[in-house]
């Protein structure tokens, strides 16, 4: 079959698995596929187009001759092999945060800043899954009326933290359902840890993100703020609180946005309805609004509850949800590959 | 025993049960106790101070001679019997939203506006559980530097919607744990309904509040906005998004606040630490921050992640969490009763 020599690095992870599904669904021209992961997973098989593929350990050698490598992120492979693979001629489409803010690395949401792909030097970064959700909703509005400031609160599912956290949510949920007294009676951290394995479970609970930067900001908040500036090529002040919620898949964002001029709700809704990759779901009285469960398995960023904010001039509020494994990760990565193909930005010949 | 003739209306509900526990814990002077509920629960017993008490159906007759009646809200009893009970000489401390915005009904958080109890006419309303959480954190700050505007996103547990919703979360969670495919593979609403009983479960999902007002605002958002004005006796513009999360007990609020003047974080933290009913839990690098599980069973409003908001002049961000059944409901109601006793605002003689 004509196509490209493709690798999926981290193929057993939540993102890697979704990359394989999205490549199938979109019939991306894959001539040959290599699947790699950490040594722990080497030898296992994953399915692609009905065929089993054996996982190799991720090494530079395993990526030799590959034209497009999707790095799933989360296992350190990007730091270890990303630059070297790019130097060997592979175009690396990376989900990790390793390269996002590097000046020579485009940070791309294809619907928003596809043009940033031109002049890439072998590595293209995917934004953080919350950043993607936020900007898929905000960029089409900013194009009509500039944004002065946005307050964002995130409701992020555990799959954003990878496959292990997904298992942890399900496992903790099972254990706490057998001990619901721990959810009612002022449980001690010790009792909770004895039952769930951690004093701070995510099941039936909420957690601020857990990597902290000086000043009490989470790494997640910092990413959203800085990635927004790079992608939008504009200084859009974002005030953000990130919270992890006990949801398996699907990130929800509550957006309270201040525009430079009044922005009637109907104009905003029309701008979002016309935006590629956006689905407007906004009939709350009939139960139509963005939820993570509704977004799960969908490609679009789902927006709704678009309403005026009477507390500020030019204010609008809305909700936005994506499947964080798809548009927040794997789909965005495959869309980048498609754009590279269309714009003839892949080095090396097509087979 | 010397004390008051007390009734708990809705004694089988989530709030009523917690009122009984809080009355015990705080050794409120209860001379006699009547417990009532809908006809469906009549004849069942509930425990108070180690003794079983038989539930009577809530009627005006059942409340005759009662000096203080705690109405749990949620079963229509407030609308049916609240005014009549007050007219008969019972002081009604009501959790429902029925009377909150009535001009002759004080809406009270004792730590904040206890003086509003003076001149009550037999009914005192408890605020919405989100309003209480928000204002326990904001009022001590507003007393130091006036608030110009606040953006609030809520993360509300299901117990705020009553006992049935608590059972629903646990039941839906059990069912979905046996069908985790429904959380991954773009489930149809029909499949989800077949397994959970509803096309829009709250388990492993997030739901905007479900009562809608014109303009696309939820009833919950409307309550927060208007109750804040009444309690604070000030026009504090609040921009709010309410979201129900799959947590059993404990409401978390993300607050992005604009003050009239710059407000250093250390001064804000000191003001909160000195505020009655507030616990500062703010050492995130050591895992100390407000979560619903931490707040569960505690009396205080737990605040943390107090940090500057560099996107606006005089900006601060923080998180606040309460046990919505305690400070958000039952504890606040019992504190109102205690204040009435202390200020000699109960009609009729103490036995």
Interface residues (C-beta under 8 A of the other chain):
Chain A: X149 X151 X153 X155 X170 X173 X174 X177 X180 X183 X184 X185 X186 X187 X192 X199 X200 X201 X204 X205 X206 X207 X208 X210 X212 X215 X216 X217 X218 X237 X238 X239 X241 X243 X245 X246 X247 X248 X249 X250 X252 X254 X256 X282 X284 X285 X287 X289 X291 X292 X293 X296 X297 X298 X305 X306 X307 X308 X309 X310 X311 X312 X315 X317 X319
Chain B: X149 X151 X153 X155 X170 X173 X174 X177 X180 X183 X184 X185 X186 X187 X192 X199 X200 X201 X204 X205 X206 X207 X208 X210 X212 X215 X216 X217 X237 X238 X239 X241 X243 X245 X246 X247 X248 X249 X250 X252 X254 X256 X282 X284 X285 X287 X289 X291 X292 X293 X296 X297 X298 X305 X306 X307 X308 X309 X310 X311 X312 X315 X317 X319
